[in-house]
Amino acid sequence: MPASPVLDLDLLGPAERSVLRIDGDSLPLGLTDVPIGVPVGPAVRAASLAPVTARHDLVVELRCAAWVHGVLPALPGAMTLAVDVRRGRRKLPVPPPREVRFRPEDTVRLGGVLVTTPLRTAFDLVRLEPGRDANAAAAALLRLAGLTPPIAAALAQLHVRCPNKERAIDRLAALPA
């Protein structure tokens, strides 16, 4: 496995990271820092969230996943993480994250971190968050995934029992192409 592109918080404390920033050798990204010159894409953004996801193999979702995929300019202040109940019982952090039954095609591992796919992220945003901001992020995620709103709405029909499913399908279908 290749070395992580982000700085390891276990090896570098706040003082060392501050020195690297002051010297112009690193920049803050997510929950850690990244050396100057490292191209920042979805895998690097995801890896920057490993300090809170790795221990329990949590899934980055909703607005945090939208940031990882590059459709939001900044990491939201509140982390949106979930535990995939399909992966079996394990000790969880306190307070426990939201429990979700993800399908295998709903998540992808980027930078060593599980993240909801652009389609699942778009579906969850329009399903769980009201407003134009969620719609704009969902539309950008669909473009990223190469999906039209009608195709995304049809794929959303495949989700079995989840709250607000029909509302999400209607909102997906109504998004601008």
C-alpha positions as CSV (number, residue, x, y, z in Angstrom):
1,M,0.0,0.0,0.0
2,P,1.5,3.4,-0.9
3,A,2.2,5.9,1.8
4,S,-0.5,8.4,2.6
5,P,-0.2,11.8,0.9
6,V,-1.3,13.6,4.1
7,L,0.9,14.2,7.2
8,D,0.6,11.6,10.0
9,L,-0.9,13.2,13.1
10,D,0.7,10.5,15.2
11,L,4.2,11.4,14.1
12,L,3.8,15.2,13.9
13,G,2.2,17.2,16.8
14,P,0.6,20.6,16.4
15,A,3.9,22.5,16.9
16,E,5.7,20.5,14.2
17,R,2.7,21.0,11.8
18,S,2.7,24.8,12.6
19,V,6.4,25.0,11.7
20,L,5.8,23.2,8.4
21,R,3.0,25.6,7.6
22,I,5.1,28.7,8.6
23,D,8.0,27.4,6.5
24,G,5.6,27.0,3.6
25,D,6.2,23.2,3.4
26,S,2.6,22.2,4.1
27,L,-1.0,23.4,3.9
28,P,-4.0,22.5,6.1
29,L,-6.4,20.1,4.5
30,G,-9.4,18.5,6.1
31,L,-8.3,17.3,9.6
32,T,-4.6,17.2,8.9
33,D,-2.0,18.8,6.5
34,V,-0.7,18.0,3.1
35,P,2.8,18.7,1.8
36,I,3.1,21.5,-0.7
37,G,3.1,20.1,-4.3
38,V,0.8,17.2,-3.6
39,P,-2.1,17.4,-6.1
40,V,-5.3,17.5,-4.1
41,G,-8.1,15.4,-5.4
42,P,-10.7,13.1,-3.9
43,A,-8.3,10.5,-2.6
44,V,-6.2,13.1,-0.8
45,R,-9.2,14.9,0.6
46,A,-10.6,11.6,1.8
47,A,-7.2,10.6,3.4
48,S,-7.2,13.9,5.3
49,L,-10.3,12.6,7.2
50,A,-8.6,9.4,8.3
51,P,-8.0,10.7,11.8
52,V,-11.7,10.3,12.6
53,T,-12.7,7.5,10.2
54,A,-9.8,5.0,10.3
55,R,-10.2,3.5,13.8
56,H,-13.8,2.4,13.2
57,D,-13.7,2.3,9.4
58,L,-16.5,4.8,9.3
59,V,-18.1,6.0,6.0
60,V,-17.8,9.7,5.0
61,E,-21.3,10.8,3.8
62,L,-23.5,13.7,2.9
63,R,-21.8,17.1,2.8
64,C,-18.4,15.8,3.8
65,A,-18.6,13.3,0.9
66,A,-19.6,16.1,-1.4
67,W,-16.4,17.9,-0.3
68,V,-14.3,14.8,-0.8
69,H,-15.7,14.5,-4.3
70,G,-14.8,18.2,-4.9
71,V,-18.2,19.8,-5.3
72,L,-18.1,21.8,-2.1
73,P,-15.3,24.3,-1.7
74,A,-14.8,23.7,2.1
75,L,-15.1,20.9,4.5
76,P,-18.3,21.4,6.5
77,G,-17.9,22.2,10.1
78,A,-19.8,19.2,11.3
79,M,-18.5,15.8,10.2
80,T,-21.1,13.6,8.6
81,L,-20.0,10.0,9.2
82,A,-21.9,6.7,9.2
83,V,-21.3,3.1,10.2
84,D,-22.2,0.5,7.5
85,V,-24.2,-2.1,9.4
86,R,-23.5,-4.7,6.7
87,R,-19.9,-4.8,7.9
88,G,-20.8,-6.4,11.2
89,R,-20.9,-5.4,14.8
90,R,-17.9,-3.6,16.2
91,K,-17.1,-1.2,19.0
92,L,-18.2,2.3,17.9
93,P,-17.1,5.8,19.0
94,V,-19.2,7.8,21.5
95,P,-21.5,9.3,20.4
96,P,-22.1,6.6,17.7
97,P,-22.5,7.8,14.1
98,R,-25.6,7.2,12.1
99,E,-26.1,3.5,11.2
100,V,-26.8,2.9,7.5
101,R,-27.2,-0.2,5.4
102,F,-25.1,0.7,2.4
103,R,-25.2,-1.5,-0.7
104,P,-21.8,-2.5,-2.0
105,E,-22.1,-0.1,-4.9
106,D,-22.9,2.8,-2.6
107,T,-19.4,3.3,-1.2
108,V,-15.9,3.6,-2.6
109,R,-12.5,3.5,-0.8
110,L,-10.5,6.7,-1.5
111,G,-7.2,7.4,0.1
112,G,-7.9,4.4,2.4
113,V,-11.2,5.9,3.6
114,L,-14.7,4.7,2.8
115,V,-16.8,7.5,1.1
116,T,-20.3,7.4,-0.4
117,T,-20.2,7.5,-4.2
118,P,-21.3,10.6,-6.0
119,L,-24.6,9.0,-6.9
120,R,-25.3,7.9,-3.3
121,T,-24.1,11.2,-1.9
122,A,-26.5,13.1,-4.3
123,F,-29.4,10.7,-3.3
124,D,-28.8,11.2,0.4
125,L,-28.4,15.0,0.1
126,V,-31.8,15.4,-1.7
127,R,-33.4,12.9,0.6
128,L,-32.2,14.3,3.9
129,E,-31.4,18.0,3.4
130,P,-33.8,20.6,2.2
131,G,-32.9,23.5,0.1
132,R,-31.2,24.9,-3.0
133,D,-27.7,24.2,-1.6
134,A,-28.3,20.5,-1.4
135,N,-29.9,20.5,-4.9
136,A,-26.9,22.4,-6.3
137,A,-24.4,19.9,-4.7
138,A,-26.5,17.0,-5.9
139,A,-26.6,18.3,-9.5
140,A,-22.8,18.8,-9.5
141,L,-22.3,15.2,-8.1
142,L,-24.5,13.8,-10.9
143,R,-22.4,15.7,-13.5
144,L,-19.3,14.3,-11.9
145,A,-20.7,10.8,-12.1
146,G,-21.8,11.3,-15.7
147,L,-25.4,10.8,-14.9
148,T,-28.5,12.7,-16.1
149,P,-31.2,13.5,-13.5
150,P,-33.7,11.1,-15.0
151,I,-31.1,8.2,-15.0
152,A,-30.2,9.1,-11.4
153,A,-33.8,9.1,-10.4
154,A,-34.3,5.7,-12.0
155,L,-31.3,4.3,-10.2
156,A,-32.6,5.6,-6.9
157,Q,-35.7,3.4,-7.4
158,L,-33.3,0.5,-6.6
159,H,-32.9,1.6,-3.0
160,V,-34.9,-0.6,-0.8
161,R,-36.8,0.9,2.1
162,C,-35.4,4.2,3.2
163,P,-37.0,7.3,4.6
164,N,-38.0,10.0,2.1
165,K,-37.1,7.8,-0.9
166,E,-40.0,9.1,-3.1
167,R,-39.2,12.7,-2.3
168,A,-35.6,12.1,-3.2
169,I,-36.5,10.5,-6.5
170,D,-38.7,13.5,-7.4
171,R,-36.0,15.9,-6.4
172,L,-33.3,14.0,-8.4
173,A,-35.5,14.0,-11.5
174,A,-36.1,17.7,-11.2
175,L,-32.4,18.7,-11.0
176,P,-30.9,20.7,-13.8
177,A,-28.9,18.6,-16.2
